[in-house]
Structures are given as structure tokens and as C-alpha cells.
Amino acid sequence: MPDKCKDRERILAAGTVDIPTLPVGAIRGYLCFRCFSPSANLMKCSACKRAGYCSKQCQKLDWSIVHKNHCKLFKTVNEVEEQQYQASRTWTQYSKVLYLTVKSIRDAAPNDDILHFVVQAQAYCASCRRTAVQLLTRKIALKRCDKCRLVFSCADCNGIHSPSVCSVYQNFARVEEFRIGFFEDTGKASPVTCTQFPRKDRKLLNGSAGWYDYLVNISDKPQIKDTIKPDFSGLTDIVFQVGSVKDQEDQERMRMFLLCATDNLTMPLTILSALEDVSWDKPHLNIHLLGATGREFLALSNFEEILHLVPGLRSLHITAVGPSSWQGAANQATPFFPKMNLDCCPSCKVDGRKRTVASYRGVYHDFVTTPDYEEPDLVVLFNSGWVDGLDAESHWEPTIKLLIEGGIPALFTTYNVQEAQNETAKLIMLNAKFVVEPDKNKWSGLVPTPEFIDEEYGMWFQNAYRYIIQGRNT
């Protein structure tokens, strides 16, 4: 039994913030809700019929920690689903209903991400799109795919999904499996890999072909050259031809480690690429991260890669700004948490290089009016959704106008092309000047994450698209 996953909240309370979230495999009835162990015969909660457990022990523990706060709400969702029951629905009909349901849950419990995610990622028949709970109520079996274990067909439909969809979901299931095992082995949910020693000379990222080229020729992972495919889709033939079973397992773990590490390493590399685009070259770098959440703070150790890849850089300062940014002490009187030193590698310490971080809990256009504001070299908005969110007008629009008027380079990323197009259209209306037009980001994360509402079987990636603006058109 995965003990660390089972006790993840206790580990969080003890100070380790990097813990795994509830896997899709658990929500779709393959992994235990509490310990994340796989089981073909999970015991479903008899009340809500959504949470499943591998043992009575896990069920009792989960009830005491979290499920007692969720079960009744899930039952209410089930009642609403029953009122909306249709024997068959199109994807558009299903996704519209699901969107409204998830929105109502978020409005009712805005700080409980697990609650709405369990409903958002729920199992359903790929043909008629009746949900697992609706089918269970009618005693109609819902059969999972034997290969990917995450796509289903009910007994009435006996439908199939395409091999390409199955392959994508198999890859995602392997990512979840690796992350669970990695947390059990290391006590951390997110792999981190940076260049071990600072480079003596600079190699520009914009001259690199992508992640494989970066790891082999810019960073320090030349050993993967003959073992991992350049697109990270698998191992090379030579591994299977000459390697032992243990060799194959070791290389597969290395592949998954590096693939998952890109999910956070995408941030510093996307920033460094943008700095190359705006021809930045100074000894001190000041970056403002807008709309910052816990995700950026979890990734802070990865930002030392900027120091390691830019030999002339002496200091890196990051200010995280956003309503959900780090607050510091619970009794802190002001929204600003002042500059704090971050640890550096021994080589950087000996060389006198340093990293610092500060945080402002609030919106950016308020932060710039405070005495704590220092003009940045680059403003960054990672996957902000600034044009589509509920806070688009109240929080984001004044900030975007301020960025345009200030003429400071601003890097934006999005999860998909549609978000990039929507943001571009708004910026054109505001007469913003594009330094880099929206396009696929070479340094997008490689970890696929399922899209449950906007696109059936779609996958999104961290920082998939990017663009840069600076000032306005004259």
C-alpha cells in the first residue's frame, strides 16, 4: 500500500507542499481514492457512488480527512444529474451540462479544487455519454477499456474509441502511475532536474531544436542520446535489442522523470527564451509573475536554471503577484511579503550569485502603486486565461492596459491555440504591439493533461502557446 499517498495531508501539514493531487484514475474508478493503489474491485461509497476504496481502512481514513465534507455535495450533484437524464447525448450537450454543474460547484465551494474536479473528470459512456452514476442507478454496466483504463462504454452501446485516443490516455495513465511511485520513493510529487553546474559559455535556447537538444547539448544529459527517442514518446530500439529487462526499466524511469520534469522546467526556459527575443542582457534580472499561485512557488527551485544557463547573470529576483499568491505568515498585516533569499547550488554560492523572491497578494495594478514596486525587466503571465475568466474585467483588464501603457515586455502563455487567439483579438483592440506573435511554444511542458469540458479526448500542455507584447503600436 502506498503509505505516503495515503498520508499526503499529514505530509502537507508537516511542511512538504509538493504532494500529489487526486488522480484521474481514482475518479474513474481504477485507483483508490485514499492511497492511489490500483484495484479492479474498488468498494464504492454507498451514499455518493463516486469515491472508491481498496479497503475499509482507506475508506474510514478518507472519510475522516476529506470525504465527510464531500459526500453530501456529491449526492446533490447526483440528484441534479438525474433530473437532467437523457438516454443519449452529443458531446456538446454533455459538455454544456457539465460546465454548468462544475461552475455551480465552484461558486458554492471556490477553495475546494477536489470537489469540482471529481465531477469534471467523472467516468461516462463514450457513446451515449450517460455518466457512471446515471448508469449505476439503472443497473447498466459501464465497461472500461482494458488498455487505457480511462475510457468507457456502457452495455447498451458497446462502443469503441479510436486507437489514437487510447494511446493518448495510456500515456497519461503512465504519467499518473509514475508520479504516484515517485512520491512514494522521494516524498515529492514533481521531479526536478536542472543543469548541475553553471555553464561557462552561453548557448541560446532560441537556437535549440527543443527539449531533447536542450537536455543533450545545452544541459548535461548526453547519456539519453541513444536511449530515449527525441520526441520522448518511448525508448529507442537499441535499448530493447541489447539492454536487459532491468536496463529497460531504468531507462523508462529516466524517460518518465525527464518528461514529467518539463512540466515545471517549462517556466524558466520559456522565460529565458523570451529574454532572448527582447535582447535582454544585464547582470541582474527582475521578473514579475502575474496571477501567481502555489504552482509557481512549487517550481521556484527550477528557476535556478536561468542562472546556470546565463554565465553573466549575477542575481535573479522574482516577485509573485496575484490574489492567490503566497501570503507568508497567516497573521501578516500587509499583502506584501518582502524579499527573501533562496538557496543556490554550491557553485553559485562560491561565485557570489544569488536568487531572491517576494510576493504581493493582490492585483498587479494595485501593486504598482505601492512603494514596494520595482520596475521589472519582464512581466510574465503563465496560462492566466486573462481574457476568458470571471475576473477578466475586474482584475485583468486594468492590469493589461497598465502593461501596454508602461511599455514593459510582457510574456503570455496559454494552454491551447483558442485561448491564444482570444487573447490576441483583445490585445489588437487595445492596440498592443506584438514583439513575438502567438505561436506554439518550443518549451511547452511535455506532460499531457486531459481536457474534460472544452474538447472530448483533448489534451492540454503547460505553456503550450506563447507571445510577447511591449507597448502599443504608434
N, C-alpha and C positions, 0 to 999 in steps of 0.2 A: 504494500500500500504506500503511495507517495505521501510521506509524512509531512514534508514541508508544504505541499499544496494544501493538505488537509488543515494545516495550522497557519495559513497565509495571513489571516487578520492579526494573529498574535505576533507574527514576524513583522508585520507592518507597524504594530503598536510599539515594538521594540526598537524601531528606528530604520528598518530597511524598507525604503519606499518603492523599490523596484520589485513588485510582486506580480504574478500572472493574473490576468482578468479571466472571467468565466469563459471557457472555450465554446465555440460554436458546436463542437462535438458533444458537449454536455447538453446544450439547449436542444439539440436534435436527437437526444436520446441514446448516445453511444458512450459517453463518458459520465462518470459520477459527478453530480453537482458539487460535492464536497471535496473529494480527494483527486478527481480527474482520472481515476483508473478506468480503463475500458472494460465494458461488460456487455454481453449480449442479452442479459436478463436483468436490467435495472428495475428496482422497485419504484414505481411512480407514487408521488404523493396522492393519496386517495381524495383529497379535497380539491386541489387545483389542477391535478393531472399534468403538470408541466415539469416540475422538478423530479429528477430520478436519482436513485442511490444504489450503490453496490452492496450496502449493508445497513442494518439497523443502527449500528454505531454512527455511520456517516449521516444517516437521516436525523438522528437525535442531535448530533453536533451542529448540523447545518440549521436545524430548527432554532436552536438556542442562539446562534450567531446572526442569522440573516433571514431565514425563510419565514419565521413567525411574523416578520414585518412585510412580507411579500405575498403570502398565501392568499389572504383575503382579497387583495387587489387583483391577483391573477384570476380568482373566481369571478370577480366583477367583470374583468375583461372577457372571460369565457361566456358570461351571460350576454354581453353585448355582441360577441361573435355569433351566438346562437340566434339572436334577433336579426342578424344580417345574413343568415344562412342562405346559400344558393347551391343547387345541385352541381352547377358548373359555372366557372367564371373565367374571363380572359385575364391575362396578366395585368392589363390596365385597370380592370375592375378590382382585382385583388389588391394591387399596389395602392390604389386610391383609398380603399377602406383601411389598409394597414397604416398608411401615412396619417390618417385622421386619428386612428387609435393610438399610435405612438405619440402623436402631438398632444393628445389629451393626457396621456400618462406623464409626459414631460412637464406639462403645465401643472399637474397635480403634485408631482414629486421631482422638481427640477434638479435636485442634487443627487438623485439616485439613478446612476447610469445603468446599473444591472437590471433594474426593473423594466425599463423600456427596451433594453437590448434583448432580454429573454423573449419578449413579444415580437420584436422586429425580426429576429433571426429564427423564428419558430419553424418547425417542420410542416410541410404541406405537400399535397399530391401535385406533381409536376404537370399533370394533365388537366384535372378538374379544379385544382387549386383550393380544395377544401382543406382546412387545417387539421393537424393531428388531433386536436381536441374535438373538433366537429365530427371527425370520422370515428373517434373512440366512443362518442356519445351514441352513434348509430351502429356500433359494433362492426364497423368495416375496417378490415386490416389495412395497415399502411406499411408497405414493404420498402426497406432501404436498399439502395444499390450495394451489392456485395463488394464493389471495388472502391468507390469513393466514400461510401457510408454516410454521405451528407445530402443526397438527392433521393426523392421518394416517389413511389407510385402506389395508388390505392388498389384494392382488389377489384373494384368496379372498372377501373381504367386499364390496368396492366400496361401502362405506357413505358416508354424508354426515353432516356436523354442521350444526346449525341456523345460520341467518343471524345470530342474536344472539350465539352463541358465536364465530362467525367474526369478527364486528365487534369483540368484546372483545379477541380475540387480535390483530387488526390494530392496534388502539390500542396494545396492549402492544409489538408489534413496532416501531411508530413511536417509542415511548419508548426502546427499546434502540438504535435507529438514531440518534436524536438524541443520546443520551448518548455514544455512540462518537464521533460527529462533534464534539461539544462538547469532549471530552477532547483530540481531535486539534488543535482550534483554540486551546484555552486552557490545556491541561495540567492541567485539573481535571475530575473526573467529576461533580461536583454543582454545579448553578447556585445562586448566592446572590443574593437581591435583598431588601434592606431599605429602609425609608424613608430617603431620602438625608439629610434634615435633621430633627433632633428637632422634634416638634410643639410649638407654643406653648400649645395648649389640648388637653385630653384628650377623645377620643371613645371611649366604652366599646365594647368588642368585643361584649358581650352585647346591644347594641342594633343590631348589624350583621346583615345578611341572610346573610353568608357571604363566601367568598373574593373574589368579584367586587366586592361592595360595599366590602370592605376595601381592595382594590387601587385602586379608583376614588376612593372618598370618604374613606378614613382614611389610606392611604398616599399615594403620589404617581404613580399610573399612570392618570390620566384619559384618556390617549390611546388606551387599549384599548376605551373605551366603545362606539365604533361599529364596531369591527373584530373583536372576539372575543366569541363567544356567552357569556352569563352562566354556563352550566354548563361552559364550557371544552371542549365537545365538538367545536368547529370554529370556522371563521371565519363572520362574518355575510355575508349575501347581497350587501351593498353592496361588499364587498371584491372580489367576483368581477364585479360589474356595472361598476365604474368603475376598479378597480385594474389595473395592468399585471401581467404574469407575475412580474416582479421584486417588485412590491408584495405580491403574494400569497405569494411565497416568504418575504419578510421578515416578514410578519405571522404566517405559520405558524411560523417560527422563534421569534418572540416568544411565541406561544401555548405552544409546547412548553417554552420557557425558563421561563415563569411556572408552568406545570403542574408541571414537574419541581422547581422551587424550593420548592413546597409540601411536598415530602417531608421537608425539614429545617425549614422555617419553621413547620410544624405544631407543633413543640415549644414555642417561645416563645409562640406565640399560644394554644395550649392551656393553658399555664401562666398567662398573663395573664388569660384568661377565668376560670380557677379562682380567681385572686386577687380578681376582681370578685365571684365567687359568695360568697366568705367575707368580703367587705367589707374587704379589706386596703387600708391607705392610710398608708404610712410613707415616710420619706426614704431608708431603707436596707433592702435586700431580701436575705435569706439563704435560699437554696434548696438542698436536698439531693436529688440524683438517685440513686435506689437501683437496683441492678442495672445500673449504668452499664457500657458497653462502648466500643469505639472509635467507634461510631456517634455517641454524644453528643459526643465530642471533635471529630469532624469537623464537627459542627453548631454549635460554640461561637460562631463569628462571627455566626450568626443570632440569638443571644441578645441582641445589642445592640439588637434591635428593641424589647425591653422598655423600655430606656432612652429610645428615640426616641418611644415611644407614651405614656409616663407622664412628663409635664413635671416633676413634683415629686420624682421619684426621683433621688437623688444617687449611689448606689452599688449595684452588683449583685454579690453573691458567690455562687458555685456551688461546692458540694462534691460531687464524684462519688464514689460508694461502690459497691463490688462486687468480687467475686473476679476479674473481668476488667477492672477499672478501670485507668486509666493509672498506671504504676508509677514513671515518671520514669527516672532513671539505672538501668542494669542492675545496678550494684553497690550500689544503695541498701539501707541496713541495716534501715530501718523501713518498714512498709506505708503510712505517711502521707507524702504529698508536700505540703509546706506551701504556703500561699497565694502565688500568683504573679499579677502584673499582666498583664492582657490589653490589647491595643491598642484604642483607641477612635477614632471619627471625629474630624476636626479640630474640629467644633463642640462635641462633648462634652468634648474636651481643654481647649478655651478656657474652657468653663463649669465646669471642675474636677470633672467626673463621671468615675467610674471603674468598671472591671469587674475582678474577680479570680476565680481558680479554684484549688481544691485537690483532692486526690484521696486516697482511702483504699482500699487493695487488700485487701479482706476483706468480711465480712458486717456488716450495719448494727448488729445487736445487740452485736457486739464493739466497733464504732467508738464507740458511745455511752458506753462505759466508759473511754475514753481521755481524757487532758487536752486533746486537740485538738478534742474535740466542742464545738460551739456550737449551741444550740437554734435550729432553723430557723423561718422563717415558713411554709414549705410544704415538705412532702416529696412527691416525685414518683416514680412508678413507671411508666415508659413500656413498654407491651407486655411486661410482666415474665413473664406466664404463671405467676405465683407459686403458683397452686393446682394446676396440672397437670404441672409439671416434675418431673424426677427428684430435684431438690433441694427439693421443696415442704416436706417435714417438717424436714429438717436445717437448711436455710438460711432459708427464707422464714417458716415458721410462728412461730418465736420473734420475728422482726422484726415481723411483722404484729401479734402480741399486744402487743409493746412500743409500737407506734404507737397502738394503741387505748388502752392504759393512759396514755400520755403526753398524749393529748388534742390532739396537733398536727394541723392539717389535712393530709390526705394525698390527693393526686390520683392516680388509677389510670387507665390506658388499656389497651385490648385491641384485637386485630386484628379480632375479629368478635363477634357477639352471643352465641355459645355460650360463649366464654371469659368474657364479662361475666356471664352467668348462673351459670356455675360458681363464679366468684369471689364473686358476691353471695350465693349459697347458703352458702358457707363463712363469710362475714362475718356473716351473720344468726345462724349458730350461735355465733359469737364475741360476739354482742350488740353489734356495732359500730353507731354512729349515722351514718346517711347524711345528709350535708348536701345532696348532689345525687345523685339516683337514677341508675342506669345508663341511658344513652340514647346515641343517635348523637351523635358529636362534630361540631359545626359546623366545627371547624378540623382535621378529619381531612385527611391528605395526599390529593392527587387522583391520585397515580400508582398504577395497578393493578399488582398483583404476583400471578402465578398461584399457586394452591394445588394442590399435586401429590399430596397424600395424603388430606386430610380431606374434600375435595369435588371431584368431577370438574368441570373447567372453572371452578371457583370462583376468585374474585379477592379478595385482601385489601388493605387500605389501612392506612398508618401511623396509629395512634391513632384507629381507626375509631369506637370507643365509649369513653366516659369516665364516671367517677363520683368523688365525693369523700366521704370519711368524716372524722369528727372525734370522738374519744372514744367512749364507749359509751352505750347507752340506759339511762336511770335508771328 
